[in-house]
Amino acid sequence: MRPRARGAFVLFVGLLSSPPAFAQDVISGVAGRPSLRVGTASGTIAIDGRLDEAAWSQVDSIANLTQIEPVEGRAPTGRTVVRVLVTGDAIVFGIRADDPDAAHITSFSRNRDASLTSEDHIRLVLDTYMDGRSGYVFIVNPYGARYDALVANQGEGENAQWDAIWEAATHRDGAGWSAEILIPTKSLLFKRGLTEWGFNVERRIQRLLETSRWASPDRDVKINVTSRAGLLSELPAFDLGMGLSVRPSMTSSVGHPGPNTSASSDFAASLDVTKRLGSNTLGSLTINTDFGETEVDTRRTNLTRFPLLFPEKRTFFLEGSDIFDFGLGLGSSSGSSGDVIPFFSRRIGLLGGREVPLDAGVKIAGREGSTNFGALVVRTGNVDTLPTENAMGVFRLKQNVLQESSVGVIATLGDPLGRAGSWTAGTDLTYQTSRFQGNRNFLVGVWGLATGREDLPGTPHAFGAKIDYPNDLWDVAATYKRVDSLFNPSLGFVQRPGSQLLTLNITNTPRPKRPILGLRVRQMTNEWFNTLATDLNGRWESYRIFLAPVNWRLESGDRYEINVVPTGERLVQPFEIADGVVIAPGSYHWNRYRLEAQLASKRRFSGQFTWWFGDFYSGTLDEFIATAAWKPSALFIMEFNATRNVGRLAEGDFTQQVLGTRVRLNVSPDLQFNSYMQYDNTTDSFGTNTRVRWTFSPLGELFVVYNHNIRELTQTPGVPREWRFDSNQLLVKLQYAWRY
């Protein structure tokens, strides 16, 4: 590490070790929050979903929830009873979900981390720091499928890539379903000394599009806003043991790396160690890290001049990744969204689509009082002749202020290609309240960033602000960003340097009381989104006005949408939109239109079809996008996606296609077979990624992954298509964690 980098690191660690004097320990103003007292488990609780142990009948309960949708404040269709037991090292939730029409419960998924929002499910949210800003999300459906996530963006979203060690089992009968969920406290970080945690529970009955909740059953309050959660009370001092987890992994692979190459094999061992530094801070060490089990990215088309953002999927970078999120509305370090991200973890270990060896990494993340902190240092190895053997790091400090607000700093050091003197630093401030004008949400955020490198003149910078009023009936947001032309953080992501970006988005979502055109409309989503991009001198470069005069979700769950989108682009350089099709510089204005129809996901066959049409630059463009899912049973699910762009421009014609099919065989929530097949005509390649994931223990997993790729040879008119082998690989990975 360079001397300047070492000095910055020592200074930052010093800051972490001395939390500011004005730190608040817990969120204040908890009076009036509903509370549930936990009970102590006497004897063993079998996690089978049946709730037949005597301890469940002897503990306090949440007797029912309150409906949010479709009628706010009404009693739900089916009663939901929630009880909580604790052991010395775990917290166990028992939920009974009655349903008067249990034969028509909507549930299809069994696989881990499936999106369960379109099925019947129970969602639990825990605020283990009582800070009203962070939290954990755990969801189960009637088949026992498990989903977990971290609360992100001040409760506005969640990081679904995070995975924890926990157990869940369900049981169905003629009157509904029940669930038991066991979460080891070693899987959570929490503030020591607390006897109360923030807690909320929400239930979805999908066939009725019905949502009910315990605390804050208010449409203006999102379930992940932990400042409006209830309380779990009388929590004991949990036994964390040594707080040490050691997880070795062994990976063996064999395959052909390219056409006309001999088979090569490899065997590698890796090690992941985590150590609790108190109950609310976690240190992590990774050595010779392998990401072979990670699912491949979904292929996409790109009709813009700017790069696409793909999300992080590697476990080491996902653990505690919410700590590194920066700036209101800028997106997340895991890359789920955003156009200016000072630290984007996919910059480490991935370069131009190639995997770069991660020799070692150290990470610390946690909270002390109201101070949130995180630090990450990694060392990567060389790839062929590329200078990728480098050390890189990121440091983040965020201080909670007032009841729901925060102020923070971030800094990164190092460069994936070893360019000297690379650094980025910034500060952000977010004011947030969920009690604006009584019970409304309101946020204001400002941020600023600067970056430097020895080969860059000056100190390029970026700054911006956002005002957000995200509520049920009205959601209004305005943003401004200014990004210097040379601002391109080595460990970050910037979609559009050298620009000023302004947005004003207004959404109105009324619920009609009477049919419209004979249709029973559950909710209308009237949208008016305005985007303007200028250069740094204020000359316009792009504009887009997105109008949704019709976006109706029916009582059946089906949805229909019509859009009108005036768009403009001013090109100062030629733009090659497709191979050999180059659009000349100049100003272009056009109107785009969209027709979209969606079949409710509660159906065994569901899907969505979208048709964009209208003018485009010097000609016309038709975009056809289709997604579909066939769910004949929880055992077998098939998904399909397709995109076809047909452009007819003065400069030339082009056709882009992306096809994808995913087959899921879900034997149980702990054993899944998944094959994802993709083709696109830009690279003229077809690839399959087949994965078997067997969770043979809450602490152990086996992955078997087979990748196979073929490529289409250059087509000759009148000659049948020919395909050639491109590459393949068979990989087996076994990992097991020992906890002490």
N, C-alpha and C positions, 0 to 999 in steps of 0.2 A: 504494500500500500504506500502511496506517495506521502512524503512528510506533511504536506498540506492536508491530505485526506485524514492522516492519523490525528492531526490536531483538531480537525472538525469533529471526528468521532469522539475523542476524549471530552471535548466541550459538550457534545450532545449527551453523552452518558452522564456527565455531571449535572446537566439540567434534569435528566430523568430521575436522578437520585435525590433531587431536592424539589418536591412538589411545591407549587406556589402557595403562599400562606392563605390566599383567599379561597382555596379549594373548599367545596361543600361536600360533605360525606354522602348524603342521600338527597333525593328529591324531596322538597318540602311540600306541605299542603296536602297530606294524605288523608285528612279528615273527609269522611263521606264516601270513601272508597269501600266497596263491598269486600268482605273478608271471609276466608275459609280457613278453619283451623285444621291442621294436619293431625293425623293419628299415628301412633307408633305400632308397627307391625309386630304382632306376637306370634312367632313361628315363621315358617317359610311361606312365601307367597309364590305359588306356581303361576308362571306367566302363560296362561292358556286361554285368556279371554272370557272365562266363565264366572268370575267374581263369586266363587262359592266358598271361600274361606270365611271363617267367623269374623275375622277382623274387619271385613268390609261392612258388616251390619252394625258395628259398634263405633263407627267414626262419623264425624259431621259430614254433611254433604251440601252441595249446591242442588237445590230441589228442582230447579228448572231454569231455562234460559228465556230470553225475551226476543221476539221476532224483530228483525230489521227489514227484511224483504219477505214477501211483497208489501206487508202492512206494518209500518213501524209501530212498535209498542204492543202488538197483539200477542197473545199466547201462541206458541209454536204448534204445528200440527202434531208432532210427536214429542213426548216429554223426554228430557235429557237430565240425567242425574250424574253428578261428578263427585268422586271421593278421592282423597289423597292420603297415602300412608308413607311413612319414612322408615328406613332401616338405618343402620350405622353408616352406610356408604352409598345409599341410593334413595331415590324418590320414586314412588310407584303411583300411577294414576289409574283409577278404575272408573270407567264410563259406561253407563247404560243408556242406549239410544232407542227408545220405543218408536215404533212406526205402525200406524193403523193399516198400512198396505205394504207389509214387509215383503210380499212376493214381488213387488216392483221396485225394490231398492236398486238404485243405479250405481253399479260398481263393475269395473272391468279390469283394473290394473292389479298386478301383483309385484311388479318389478320395483327395485329400490330407486328412489328419487324420481319416480314418475310424477308428472304434473297431475295432481289429484283435484284441482280446482273445479273440474267439470264432472266430478263424481260425488256421491255421498261421502262425507268425511267429517272427522273431528280435528280441529286445529287447537293446539296448545301454544301459548306464548309465555315465556318466562323472562322476567327482568331481574337477573340475579345480582345486579349492582344497585338496584333501586335508584337509578339515575334518570329514568324516563327517556333515554335516548337509544339504548342498545337492548339486545335481547336475543333469545333463541326461539326458533319455530320448530315444532314437531307436529306432523300430520299423519293420521292413519285412516285408511278406508275400510269398508266392511270385509275385504279380503285380506287385511293385514299388511297391505303395502305400506312402506315407510318412506316418509319424505322429511328432510330436515334442512334448515337454512339459518342464516344469521340475519337479524334485522339490519337493514341498510337504509341510507339516505333519510335519517331522522324518522324512520318509521314509514316512509313513503314507498319502500320496496324491500327486497330481501335478496341475499346472496345464496342461491340455491345450490351452488357448487360445493358448499361446505358439507362435510360428512362427520358424524360422531358415532361412537360406539353406544348403542342402546338396543333395547328389545321391545317388541310389541307382538301381541297375539289377539285375535278376535274370534268371536263366536256368534253365529246367526241362528235365530229361531223364528217361530211364527209370529212373534210380537215385536221383532226388531233385531238389534244387534248390540253386542257389548265388546269392550276393548280393555285390555290391561297393557300399560306402558311402563316399562322400567328404565329409568335413566340413571346410570351411575354418576355420582357426583364428581368422579374423576374425569368425566366427559365435559364438565362445565367449569368455567371460571366464575368466581363469585366473590363478593366483598366479605371478608371475614368479619365475624362479630354480628352480622345481621341475623335477626330472628324472623324477619319478614322478607319475602320476595314479591315483586310484581308478578301478577298472574292473570291470564285471561283465557277463555275457552269459547270457541265458536263452532257451530254445527251447520252443515249444508245438507239439505234434502234436494237433490238435483232435479228430480222429475217435476218438482213444484217450483223450482228456482227459489227455494226458500232458505234464508240465512237467519240464524238466531245466535245470540251472544249473551254472555254473563255480564261483564262490566262494560259500561258505556255503550248500551245498545242504541247507538245514534248513527245515522247514515253519514254524518259529517266526520265521524271518527273512524279511522282505519284501525283494524285489529292490531296491526304492528306498532301503533303509537303507544308505547309502553307507559307514557305518563298518564294515560287514561285507563290503565289496567286496574284490576282489583288486587287483593293481597292474599298470599299464602302466609298464615301466621303460625307462631309457636314452632318454628323450625329449630331443630337441634344443632349442636356443633358437630358437623359431619366428620367422620374419620377418613382422612385423605391418605393415610399411610405415609410412605416416603414421597408420594407424588411423582414416582418415576415410572416411565413407560419405555420399554425397549422393544423395537420392532425390526428384526432382521428380515430381509427379503432375498430370495434367490430367483434369478431369471435365466432361462436357457432359451436360445433362439437358433433357428436354422433357416436358410432361404437363399434365394438368388437376388442379389441387390440390383441387377440390371439384366438387359438382354445379352445373350451370348456370354454370360459369366458363369463360372463354376459355383457350386453351392458353398456357402460359408456358414460357419456356426460360431456361437459365442456363449459364454457362461459368465455371469456377473453376480456378485453379491453386493448388497447395499444395506445401509443401516440408518434407521430413523430413531432418535432418542428424544424424548420430551421430559422435562423436569419442571414440576411446579416450584415456583419461587414465592412461597406463600400460597394462599388460596385463590388469588386473583391475578397472578402473573405466570406466564408459561414461557419457558425457554425451550428451543428446539434445535437439534443438531441433525444434519443429514449428510451422509457420506456416500459418494458414488451413486447418486440418486438415479433411479430408473423410472421412466414414465411410460413404459411399453404398453401398459393396460389401458391407457387413456384413449377414449373414443376419438375417431377422426373428426375433423371439422366438416360441417355441411357446406357443400359447394354452392356458390351464389353467382349471379350475374351482376355486373356493375356497369350502369349506363351514365355514370358521373365521371368527373375528372379527378375524383378524390378517393383515397384508399378506404377499404372496408375495415371494420373492426370485428375481430373474432374473439370470443370469450376465453378466459383462462379455465383450464380443466384439470390442472395438476395439483394434487393434494397438498404438497408442501407449501405452495404459494396461496392456497385457499384458506388454510388454517389462520384465523385471525386477520383475514384480509380487510375486514371492515375498518380496522384501525388505520389503514393507509388511505382510505377514501378522503378526497380533498375537494372542498368547494361545493357550495350549493348548486346542484344541477349540472355538475361537470361530468358525472358518470363515476364509475368505480374502478379501483385498481385491478379488478378481475376482468374488466373489459366488457361488462354486460351492456354498457351504453356509454356515450360521451363523445365529444369532439376535441376537448382539451383535457388531457390526463397527465399530470406531472410524473406519476409513477404507474407504469403499465407492466405488470409482471411478465407478460409474454415477450418483452424485450430481452429477458434473461433466459438463456437456454434454447432459444429458437432464433434462427437467422435465415431469412430468405426461404422459409419453408423447411429448412434443414435443422435437425436436432443437434444442439451443441452439448457436449458432456458437462454435467454439473458435478464437479469433483467434490465440493463440500459447501455447506451452507450453515449459517447460524442465525437464529431468529429469536427475538424476545418480544412479547406482546402482552399487554395487560392494562390494569387500571389500579391506581393508588389514590384513594379518596375520590376526588373528581377529576383527576388527571389521567388521561388516556395516552399510552405511549407504545411505540413499536419501533423496532430496529431490525434490519435484515442485512447480512453481509454474505455474499456468495463468491465462489471461485469457479470459473468455467475453464474447460480445457480446449485444446486446439482441434480444429477440423480441417484436415488436408493442409492447404497452404494459407488458410484464413487465419489472421492474428486474433483468435478468439480466446486465448489463455489470459484471462483478465479477472481482476477483483472488482466487485461492484457492491454498492450498498444504498440503503434508503433509511431515513430516520423520520419519525412522525411524532409530534407532540400535540395533543388537543386538550384544552382545559374547559370543563363544563362551567358555565357561568349562568346566573339567574336560575330559573327553574328548568328551562328546556333548551337553552342556547349554548353556544360554544365559540371558542377562539383557538386557533392553532397555527402551527408552522410545519413545514415539510422540507426535507433536503435530500438530494440524491448525489452520489459520487460514482464516477466510473463510466465506462463506455463499452458496449459489447465488442467493438472492434479495436479497443485499446487506444483510441484517440486521446491525446494528453490533455490534462487540465479540465476534464469534463465535470460539470456540476450543475445542479438546478436547486433553487431555493424559493420558498414562497410562504405566504401567510393567508389565512382565511378566517372570516368571522361570519357566523350564522346566528341571526336572531329568530327564534321560533317560539310560538305559543299555540296551544290547542284550545285556548279560552278567549280568543279574540271576539269581542262583542258577545260574550257569554260562552258559547261553545264552538266557535268557528276556529279553523286553522289558518294561520298566517305566518309567512316566513319572509325574511329579507336576508340576503347573503352578499358579501363582497369578497373578492380574492385578488391576489396579485402574485405573479411568478416572474423569475428572472433565470437566465441560463447562461452558461459560458463554456468555452472550449478554446484551447490555444489557437486553433485554426479559424476561430470566429472573430470578426472585428466587433469591438464594443461589447455591450451586455444586452442582448435581445431580451425583451420582456413581453408579458401578456397580463391583462387584467380584465375584470368583468364584475357584473352584479346581476342579481336576480331578485324579483319580487314575485311572490307566489301566494295565491289564495286558493288552496286545493280543498274544495268542499263538495258536498253532494250535488246540490242544485246548480251551483256556479263554480267553475274552476277557471281561474284567470291567472296567467303567468306572463311576465315580461322579462326578457334578458338582454344584456348587452355584453359583448366580448370584443376585445381588441388584441390582436395577435401580430407581433412583428414578423416581418418576412423571413428573418433568420432564426426565429424562435422554433426550435425543434429539439426538445430535451432528449438526451441520449437514452434515457430509461423511460421515456414517456411516449405519448401518442398525441399528435396534432393533425387534425384532418385538413385544415385549411389555413396555412400560415400566410402572413401578409394581408390580413383582412380585418374588417370590422363586421360583426354579426349581430343583428337585432332581430328579436322575435317578439310577437304578441299573440298569445294563444288564448282563446275564449271558448269554453265549453259549457253548454247549458243542457241539463239532463232532466227534463220534466217527466212525470208519470201521468199519462192521460187517464181521466176517469171514465171516458166513454170511447167506444170503438171509433177508429179512423178509417174511412173508406171500407168499412166492413171488417177491418182487422182489429183483433184484440191486442193492442200494443202495450207491452209491459213498461217500456221506457224508451224515450227518444233521446238521441245524443246529437245535439245540434252543435256543429264545430265550425270555428272560424280561426284558422291558423295562418299567421303571416310571418314570412321570413324574408329578410333583406340582408344581402351581403354586399359590402362595398370594399374598395381598396383603402389603403391607409390615408388617402387624400379625399375620401368621401365620394369617389365616383362609383356608381353602381356596377356590380359584377353579376349578381344573381338576385332574382326575387321569385317568390312562390306564395300564392294565396290559395289555401286549401279550404274549400267550402263543402259542408255536408248538409245540404237541405233535407236529405232523408238518410237517417241511420236509425232504424227502428228494430228493437228486439221485441218479438212477440211473446205472448204468454206461453207459447209452446217451447220457447228458447231459440227458435229460428230467427235469423237476422237478415235484413236487407239494407243496402246502402247505395246511394247515388252521390257522386262527387263531381264538382267542377273545380278545376285547378288552373288558373292563369299562371303562366311561368315565363321567365325571361332569363337569358344568359348573354353576357357580353364577353366574347372571347378575345383575348389579346394575343393568343398564340394558337397555331393550328391544334386541333383536338382529334386524335385518332380514336374514334369511338368503337371501331371494330377493325379487324385485320384488313388493311387496305382502304378503309373508308375514313377519310380525313376531312373534318369540317373546317372551313376557312375562318380566319378571324372576322369578327363583326358582331353586330347586335341582332339578337334573335328573340322574337316574342311569339308565344303560341298558347293555345288552350288545350288542356288535357281533360279527359272525362273518365270516370270509373263507374262500372256497374259491379256490384258484389252481392253474393248470396251465400248464406251459411246455414247448414243444417245443424240443429242442436246437437251438442256433443253427448247428450244423454241417449241418443239413438245408437243402435248397434252399427249402423252405417252412418257416419257423420263426415262432414267435409265443408270446404269453402271453395268457391270459384270466383275469380276476379278477372275482369277484362278492362284494361286501360286502353284507351284509343284517342285519336285526335292528332293534331299537328305536332311536329317535333323537329326543331331546327329548320332545315330547308325542305322537309318533306313530312312524312307521317310515320307513326310508330304504333303497333299493336302489341300489347303485353298480355299474355294469357298465363295466369297463375292458378294452379289447382292443388289443393291438399285434401286428402281423404284418409279415413281410418275405418277399417272393418274389424269389428270386435265380436266375433261369434261366441266367444267365451273368455273367461279370465285366463285360460291356458294359452290361447292363440290370438294374437293381434297382428294385423298387417296395416302398415301405414304407407302412404304414397304422396310424393310431392313432385310437381312438374312446373317448370317455367319455360315459356317460349316467347322470345322477342323477335318481332318481324319489322325491320326498319326499311323504309323506302325513301331514300334521300337523294337530293340532286347529285351528291358526291358518290353515290353508289348504294347498293342494297346489302343488307346483312340479315342473318338469322342466327340467334343465340338460343341454345337449348340446354337445360339442366334437368335431369331426371333422377329421382331417388326413390328407393323402395326399402322399407325396413320391415323385417319379419321378427316378431317377438314370440318366444316360447317360454312362458312363465310357469315353471313347474311348481314353484312356491315363492314366497317373498325372499327366500334365501338361495334360490337356484334359478338362474335365468340364462336362456340362449338368445342371442341377439345378432342378426345379420343385417348389415346396412350396405346396400348396393347403390352406386352413383355413376352417372355418365354425364359428360358435358362435351359439346362440340367445339369449344374453344381450345381445349387441350387434346380433343379427340381421344379421350381415355375413359376406360370403364374400370371401376375399382370396387372391391368388396372388403368389408371389415366385419369379420365374424368373431364374436366374443362370447365366452362362457364365463359367468361369474358365480362362484359357489362360496357362499358365506357359511362355512362349516362350523363356525363358532362365532359368537359376538366379537372375538378377538382375532379370528383368523379367516383368510380368504385365499381362494385359488382362482387364478385367471388363466384361461387358454384363449389366445388371440391368433387368428389367421388372417393375413392381408394378402390379397391377390390383385394385381393390376395388369391390364392389357391395353394396348394403344392401337388406334386405327392408323393404318398406313395412308399416305397421301393419296387422295382419290384421283383416279383418272376417268374422264368421261367414258361411259360405255363399259367400264371394267367393274366387275362385282367388288364389293367391299372386302378388304383383307385386314385381319387383325394380327398383331404380333404380341408375344409375351413381353411384359415390361419388367415386372419384379414380383416377388412373393416373400413371405416370411411367416413362419410358425413360431409363436412365442408362448412360453409357459412361465408363469410367475406365482410363487408361493410366498405368502407373508403371514406372520403371526406376531402378536404383541403380548409381551409379558408386563403386567402392571404390579408395582410394588408400593 
